[in-house]
């Protein structure tokens, strides 16, 4: 039996793709392994959002080739594979096959062929109409948390973003299929699902089947209510797009306790001028209106975001506008990135005129601003009771456990009676730099 090792870079959609690749290969006679040195096949599932991720891919293939053992079959899938295609064979020595983002359903065919055909193999074709989106219980990244894709691709074409080219146009999965997946996951013991997509708010299935009877002007809001009606313990969704984020999404969260109190709403810049250059399609004033609605909710909804520092043309004033926006929004956390040009995007043709030194200085200043905001926000949780899914044991603390709250905070706690996969109420007793610490509430 051939053994397969999969290494995944990038977003939750990539993790979900790897889970389905493993499911398909296992069904067809391959054995998955967590030991790269033991593998007959190594599949690298790649990300192309940032330049560093691509460089890491080149390094990893080199490490595999020079590991001192017989070289395994090496395949590249994911966004880099979709974008670069057969040119990867010339860029990276030792690659045996290249499989695009929508070819995962044919992974068995291409891996089989890699052992029998002495030629380079490429599949960048479209996904099958009857593609199976399910994941075997044994191949999920967690026994208790599952990713459920509801839409793939993106139609927004922000000037810096390669996703519309690597993932294609938006395609929504049928609501009946999504709900059925969630129901199956619930029956198998999963406690939390993440509805995922490049832009979940754009969810627009070709049919309303499965959404009839659920309130909401948008299909996404109706889907949230339909999934909540399954009784799944906890439901999260990511990523949202400000232009498509409606107040009624907050209404649905307020009406359904199992829709978790966390919203990830990437703004990317605090400057209207830079947002226009990015073609984000929203203004700061409109964004603040959405933030105000979220902040007014009685659910105490945690708010996170993404920010790009040093986009072409960003002045010191543009950056200060971003700092001001952070103070206004008081994000629970923020993913801050330095801009890196991606070939094939409109921004790649713009002059990358913010120096590396300025990017670093701005990055550090915004990071420090966010750190102070997080310290203030975390103090609000002191002595509060949070609902925590127990996801792992602590290696440093006796009887220590770790998990995520409904508001997506990492919570560590001590208990003599907790078990993995349980949902426990934890009273926060201490605020730490990157997590909250507490004890089971009696």
FIVEXLUM-828543 format. One record per residue (C-alpha): residue number from 1; residue in three letters; x, y, z. Coordinates in steps of 0.001 Angstrom, whole numbers, plus 500000, padded with zeros to 6 digits. Layout:
{NUM,ala,{X,Y,Z}} ...
This chain:
{1,unk,{500000,500000,500000}} {2,unk,{501462,503353,498919}} {3,unk,{501757,505962,501657}} {4,unk,{500880,509643,501102}} {5,unk,{502025,512702,503042}} {6,unk,{500133,515985,502529}} {7,unk,{501494,519356,503626}} {8,unk,{499139,522320,503512}} {9,unk,{499921,526034,503263}} {10,unk,{497461,528915,503372}} {11,unk,{493795,529356,504140}} {12,unk,{490984,527208,505494}} {13,unk,{489878,526396,501944}} {14,unk,{493262,524774,501350}} {15,unk,{492921,522782,504564}} {16,unk,{489486,521651,503410}} {17,unk,{490887,520683,499990}} {18,unk,{493618,518598,501644}} {19,unk,{491034,516825,503776}} {20,unk,{489076,515841,500663}} {21,unk,{492243,514774,498826}} {22,unk,{493110,512494,501752}} {23,unk,{489557,511127,501832}} {24,unk,{489630,510297,498125}} {25,unk,{493069,508664,498200}} {26,unk,{492224,506584,501271}} {27,unk,{489073,505266,499622}} {28,unk,{491174,504093,496691}} {29,unk,{493892,502072,498368}} {30,unk,{496382,504694,499549}} {31,unk,{497448,505100,503178}} {32,unk,{497901,508536,504690}} {33,unk,{500965,509164,506834}} {34,unk,{502081,512026,509063}} {35,unk,{505736,511088,508512}} {36,unk,{507176,512645,505373}} {37,unk,{510200,510331,505497}} {38,unk,{507864,507330,505281}} {39,unk,{505894,508588,502278}} {40,unk,{505885,507243,498732}} {41,unk,{503974,510359,497632}} {42,unk,{504355,513927,498931}} {43,unk,{501645,516423,497995}} {44,unk,{502221,520109,498727}} {45,unk,{498994,522125,498806}} {46,unk,{500108,525660,498075}} {47,unk,{499117,529277,498690}} {48,unk,{499886,532220,496400}} {49,unk,{498412,535115,498375}} {50,unk,{501857,536311,499472}} {51,unk,{505256,536038,497838}} {52,unk,{506803,534365,500877}} {53,unk,{504412,531410,500572}} {54,unk,{505686,530687,497048}} {55,unk,{509305,530889,498152}} {56,unk,{508546,528415,500923}} {57,unk,{507285,525962,498295}} {58,unk,{510570,526114,496368}} {59,unk,{512487,525501,499601}} {60,unk,{510308,522546,500593}} {61,unk,{510726,520723,497285}} {62,unk,{514487,521183,497568}} {63,unk,{514458,519740,501081}} {64,unk,{512534,516698,499881}} {65,unk,{514906,516123,496955}} {66,unk,{517994,516347,499149}} {67,unk,{516676,514426,502159}} {68,unk,{519096,511554,501550}} {69,unk,{516438,508949,500850}} {70,unk,{514885,507647,497677}} {71,unk,{512898,510500,496163}} {72,unk,{509112,510095,496514}} {73,unk,{506594,511131,493897}} {74,unk,{506180,514891,494437}} {75,unk,{502971,516672,493491}} {76,unk,{501991,520325,493772}} {77,unk,{498375,521383,494113}} {78,unk,{496592,524530,495316}} {79,unk,{496793,528110,494096}} {80,unk,{500422,528151,492943}} {81,unk,{499746,525030,490886}} {82,unk,{496647,526587,489295}} {83,unk,{498465,529806,488406}} {84,unk,{501849,528493,487285}} {85,unk,{500769,525180,485772}} {86,unk,{503391,523262,483806}} {87,unk,{505926,526099,484187}} {88,unk,{506536,524710,487688}} {89,unk,{508421,521810,486115}} {90,unk,{511008,524280,484828}} {91,unk,{511022,526409,487987}} {92,unk,{511399,523552,490482}} {93,unk,{513398,520401,489799}} {94,unk,{511881,517176,491105}} {95,unk,{508157,517865,490600}} {96,unk,{506222,514925,489118}} {97,unk,{502695,516308,488827}} {98,unk,{500807,519593,489034}} {99,unk,{497135,519635,490009}} {100,unk,{494981,522778,490016}} {101,unk,{492537,523937,492668}} {102,unk,{489554,522433,490871}} {103,unk,{491175,519094,490004}} {104,unk,{491157,517596,493511}} {105,unk,{488385,515166,492578}} {106,unk,{490748,513535,490080}} {107,unk,{493679,513152,492474}} {108,unk,{493520,509337,492419}} {109,unk,{493889,509283,488633}} {110,unk,{496882,511588,488618}} {111,unk,{498684,509848,491514}} {112,unk,{498084,506427,489922}} {113,unk,{499477,507759,486652}} {114,unk,{502554,509191,488382}} {115,unk,{503610,505635,489280}} {116,unk,{502957,504138,485847}} {117,unk,{503826,506868,483363}} {118,unk,{507307,508308,482968}} {119,unk,{506165,511809,482116}} {120,unk,{505155,515040,483785}} {121,unk,{501443,515227,484568}} {122,unk,{499254,518347,484650}} {123,unk,{495546,518789,485431}} {124,unk,{494253,522378,485579}} {125,unk,{490746,521584,484366}} {126,unk,{487396,522514,485907}} {127,unk,{485728,520688,488769}} {128,unk,{483332,517842,488012}} {129,unk,{479603,518628,488260}} {130,unk,{479118,515744,490718}} {131,unk,{482137,516518,492875}} {132,unk,{481936,515027,496378}} {133,unk,{482532,517737,498986}} {134,unk,{482342,515440,502013}} {135,unk,{485305,514540,504226}} {136,unk,{485793,511253,506045}} {137,unk,{485783,511622,509832}} {138,unk,{489324,510228,510002}} {139,unk,{490749,512921,507719}} {140,unk,{489396,516124,509278}} {141,unk,{491919,518439,510886}} {142,unk,{489931,518090,514109}} {143,unk,{487439,515505,515408}} {144,unk,{485334,518326,516845}} {145,unk,{485609,521176,514303}} {146,unk,{484780,520873,510601}} {147,unk,{485163,523197,507621}} {148,unk,{482153,523243,505290}} {149,unk,{482728,525078,501974}} {150,unk,{479633,526985,500837}} {151,unk,{481149,528985,497957}} {152,unk,{484422,528896,496068}} {153,unk,{486073,531502,493897}} {154,unk,{485700,535283,493894}} {155,unk,{484271,537875,491493}} {156,unk,{485567,540980,493266}} {157,unk,{488949,541419,491507}} {158,unk,{490568,543634,494144}} {159,unk,{493676,544978,492444}} {160,unk,{496151,543261,494808}} {161,unk,{494460,539849,494932}} {162,unk,{495323,536736,492924}} {163,unk,{492396,534640,494237}} {164,unk,{489991,535261,491302}} {165,unk,{492695,533854,489029}} {166,unk,{493699,530918,491238}} {167,unk,{490224,529945,492466}} {168,unk,{488098,531114,489538}} {169,unk,{484669,532717,489521}} {170,unk,{482215,532374,492398}} {171,unk,{480236,529159,492523}} {172,unk,{477835,528474,495382}} {173,unk,{477032,524989,496631}} {174,unk,{473370,523958,496944}} {175,unk,{471863,524798,500326}} {176,unk,{470380,521299,500634}} {177,unk,{473856,519800,500268}} {178,unk,{475346,522168,502870}} {179,unk,{472602,521499,505402}} {180,unk,{472882,517737,504825}} {181,unk,{476640,517914,505461}} {182,unk,{476106,519814,508711}} {183,unk,{473484,517334,509877}} {184,unk,{475828,514429,509124}} {185,unk,{478682,516139,510967}} {186,unk,{476453,516746,513987}} {187,unk,{475461,513070,514109}} {188,unk,{479152,512053,513999}} {189,unk,{480021,514158,517048}} {190,unk,{481298,517393,515514}} {191,unk,{480573,520343,517800}} {192,unk,{481501,523288,515582}} {193,unk,{481342,523992,511847}} {194,unk,{482941,526823,509923}} {195,unk,{481072,527837,506773}} {196,unk,{483949,528873,504536}} {197,unk,{484610,530610,501219}} {198,unk,{486630,533471,499786}} {199,unk,{483531,535659,500265}} {200,unk,{480707,533899,502083}} {201,unk,{478401,536943,501883}} {202,unk,{478264,536472,498090}} {203,unk,{476568,533098,498515}} {204,unk,{474010,532796,495710}} {205,unk,{472938,529243,494806}} {206,unk,{471187,528580,491525}} {207,unk,{468138,527327,493413}} {208,unk,{466407,528420,496621}} {209,unk,{465747,524798,497542}} {210,unk,{466584,524369,501203}} {211,unk,{466242,528100,501920}} {212,unk,{462462,528455,501608}} {213,unk,{460836,529361,504895}} {214,unk,{463925,531056,506317}} {215,unk,{463909,534832,506709}} {216,unk,{466419,537115,505026}} {217,unk,{466885,539322,501972}} {218,unk,{470145,537587,501056}} {219,unk,{470647,533885,500398}} {220,unk,{473541,533887,502863}} {221,unk,{471383,535123,505751}} {222,unk,{468768,532489,504936}} {223,unk,{471508,529863,504811}} {224,unk,{472756,530915,508254}} {225,unk,{469270,530403,509665}} {226,unk,{468886,527064,507836}} {227,unk,{472177,525774,509248}} {228,unk,{471301,527078,512715}} {229,unk,{468058,525079,512526}} {230,unk,{470085,521826,512342}} {231,unk,{470906,522236,516018}} {232,unk,{474685,522150,515453}} {233,unk,{476241,523371,518703}} {234,unk,{478364,526150,517215}} {235,unk,{478458,527757,513761}} {236,unk,{481092,530202,512529}} {237,unk,{481645,531692,509079}} {238,unk,{484563,533280,507256}} {239,unk,{485498,535285,505275}} {240,unk,{483075,538194,504938}} {241,unk,{483408,541056,502466}} {242,unk,{482420,544554,503701}} {243,unk,{480524,545478,500529}} {244,unk,{478221,542460,500927}} {245,unk,{477925,542390,504720}} {246,unk,{474345,543208,505721}} {247,unk,{472853,544232,509066}} {248,unk,{470536,541234,508809}} {249,unk,{473559,538950,509339}} {250,unk,{473883,540470,512810}} {251,unk,{470132,540010,513269}} {252,unk,{470533,536291,512542}} {253,unk,{473388,536007,515046}} {254,unk,{471266,537703,517700}} {255,unk,{468320,535381,517040}} {256,unk,{470289,532107,517047}} {257,unk,{472526,531286,519995}} {258,unk,{474439,528663,517999}} {259,unk,{475541,531283,515433}} {260,unk,{478757,532299,517153}} {261,unk,{479499,535858,518218}} {262,unk,{482493,536448,515953}} {263,unk,{482756,538337,512642}} {264,unk,{485878,538537,510476}} {265,unk,{485479,541632,508302}} {266,unk,{488663,542537,506373}} {267,unk,{488955,546259,505692}} {268,unk,{492513,546184,504167}} {269,unk,{493099,549941,504620}} {270,unk,{491767,552837,506660}} {271,unk,{492153,555281,503763}} {272,unk,{489393,555883,501210}} {273,unk,{492024,556835,498655}} {274,unk,{493846,553518,499049}} {275,unk,{490591,551554,499133}} {276,unk,{489745,553071,495762}} {277,unk,{493152,552052,494387}} {278,unk,{492495,548568,495747}} {279,unk,{489015,548557,494148}} {280,unk,{487492,547301,497371}} {281,unk,{484125,548874,496588}} {282,unk,{483481,550294,500050}} {283,unk,{484306,553499,501881}} {284,unk,{485432,553960,505454}} {285,unk,{482167,555683,506399}} {286,unk,{480125,552723,505081}} {287,unk,{482487,550306,506804}} {288,unk,{482056,552145,510104}} {289,unk,{478277,551843,509775}} {290,unk,{478649,548065,509654}} {291,unk,{481042,548138,512596}} {292,unk,{478586,550252,514595}} {293,unk,{475833,547668,514039}} {294,unk,{478138,544852,515129}} {295,unk,{479288,546737,518233}} {296,unk,{475706,547525,519281}} {297,unk,{474738,543866,519394}} {298,unk,{473832,542430,522794}} {299,unk,{475817,539303,521813}} {300,unk,{479165,541090,522391}} {301,unk,{480390,540076,518932}} {302,unk,{484180,539792,518585}} {303,unk,{485556,541579,515534}} {304,unk,{488681,540714,513535}} {305,unk,{490149,542063,510299}} {306,unk,{492916,541926,507676}} {307,unk,{495144,544876,506803}} {308,unk,{497687,545466,504039}} {309,unk,{500501,547856,504940}} {310,unk,{502442,549746,502259}} {311,unk,{500101,549328,499289}} {312,unk,{501370,551289,496241}} {313,unk,{500777,554990,496753}} {314,unk,{500177,554744,500512}} {315,unk,{501289,557996,502127}} {316,unk,{502015,558618,505778}} {317,unk,{498556,560213,506070}} {318,unk,{496916,557157,504517}} {319,unk,{498661,555029,507102}} {320,unk,{497632,557331,509961}} {321,unk,{494038,556982,508735}} {322,unk,{494437,553217,509180}} {323,unk,{495735,553696,512720}} {324,unk,{492726,555915,513466}} {325,unk,{490368,553288,512080}} {326,unk,{491890,550676,514395}} {327,unk,{491240,552936,517376}} {328,unk,{487647,553413,516211}} {329,unk,{486867,549757,515540}} {330,unk,{488794,548235,518461}} {331,unk,{489419,544908,516751}} {332,unk,{489781,541838,518937}} {333,unk,{492641,540824,516650}} {334,unk,{494049,541791,513273}} {335,unk,{496095,540021,510634}} {336,unk,{498575,542639,509441}} {337,unk,{500556,542049,506254}} {338,unk,{503144,544021,504322}} {339,unk,{502154,544465,500692}} {340,unk,{503970,542198,498244}} {341,unk,{503330,542434,494474}} {342,unk,{501652,539402,492916}} {343,unk,{502292,538899,489187}} {344,unk,{499079,538866,487196}} {345,unk,{497213,541356,489394}} {346,unk,{496487,544985,488385}} {347,unk,{498477,546242,491381}} {348,unk,{501548,544493,490007}} {349,unk,{501642,547187,487316}} {350,unk,{501616,549946,489956}} {351,unk,{504859,551357,491275}} {352,unk,{505705,549664,494571}} {353,unk,{506804,553019,495955}} {354,unk,{506646,552423,499714}} {355,unk,{510155,551469,500781}} {356,unk,{510742,548207,502690}} {357,unk,{511955,550277,505646}} {358,unk,{508740,552329,505707}} {359,unk,{506638,549186,505393}} {360,unk,{508435,547725,508402}} {361,unk,{508071,550882,510493}} {362,unk,{504362,551151,509704}} {363,unk,{503863,547448,510350}} {364,unk,{505486,547716,513775}} {365,unk,{503523,550840,514707}} {366,unk,{500184,549305,513740}} {367,unk,{501110,546078,515488}} {368,unk,{501860,548021,518677}} {369,unk,{498588,549960,518349}} {370,unk,{496664,546703,517967}} {371,unk,{498475,545151,520928}} {372,unk,{497310,547994,523191}} {373,unk,{493750,547667,521878}} {374,unk,{493767,543924,522536}} {375,unk,{495002,544489,526083}} {376,unk,{492035,546799,526697}} {377,unk,{489550,544411,525101}} {378,unk,{490826,541346,526922}} {379,unk,{490361,543064,530266}} {380,unk,{486630,543089,529536}} {381,unk,{486631,539288,529678}} {382,unk,{488145,539111,533168}} {383,unk,{485701,537271,535501}} {384,unk,{483368,536628,532555}} {385,unk,{482171,533102,531720}} {386,unk,{482897,531952,528163}} {387,unk,{481575,528910,526339}} {388,unk,{484691,526921,525324}} {389,unk,{485038,523888,523051}} {390,unk,{487732,521636,524564}} {391,unk,{490059,520908,521643}} {392,unk,{493349,519772,523185}} {393,unk,{495455,519060,526249}} {394,unk,{498032,521493,527552}} {395,unk,{501603,520202,527506}} {396,unk,{502753,522721,530109}} {397,unk,{500026,522565,532740}} {398,unk,{498854,519579,534744}} {399,unk,{495169,518918,534007}} {400,unk,{495376,521771,531514}} {401,unk,{493153,522086,528454}} {402,unk,{492839,524490,525556}} {403,unk,{490079,525453,523179}} {404,unk,{488224,528292,521457}} {405,unk,{485328,530304,522770}} {406,unk,{482276,531166,520675}} {407,unk,{483919,534571,520149}} {408,unk,{486975,532745,518740}} {409,unk,{489292,533489,521643}} {410,unk,{491932,530933,522615}} {411,unk,{491129,529898,526182}} {412,unk,{493369,527754,528381}} {413,unk,{492016,526336,531630}} {414,unk,{492564,523712,534309}} {415,unk,{490031,521006,535086}} {416,unk,{489944,517577,536748}} {417,unk,{486888,516506,534784}} {418,unk,{486976,518001,531295}} {419,unk,{487125,515768,528238}} {420,unk,{488157,516530,524679}} {421,unk,{485215,517461,522488}} {422,unk,{483101,518782,525344}} {423,unk,{481766,522307,525526}} {424,unk,{482454,523818,528947}} {425,unk,{481734,527111,530649}} {426,unk,{485031,528664,531708}} {427,unk,{485384,531651,534021}} {428,unk,{488296,533862,532950}} {429,unk,{490699,534471,535831}} {430,unk,{493802,535775,534056}} {431,unk,{494618,537711,530909}} {432,unk,{497713,536568,529037}} {433,unk,{499420,538066,525975}} {434,unk,{497901,535767,523343}} {435,unk,{495169,533946,525229}} {436,unk,{492777,533941,528142}} {437,unk,{493184,531663,531175}} {438,unk,{490459,530394,533439}} {439,unk,{488771,527625,535357}} {440,unk,{485615,525620,534817}} {441,unk,{482665,527618,536155}} {442,unk,{480806,525841,538939}} 
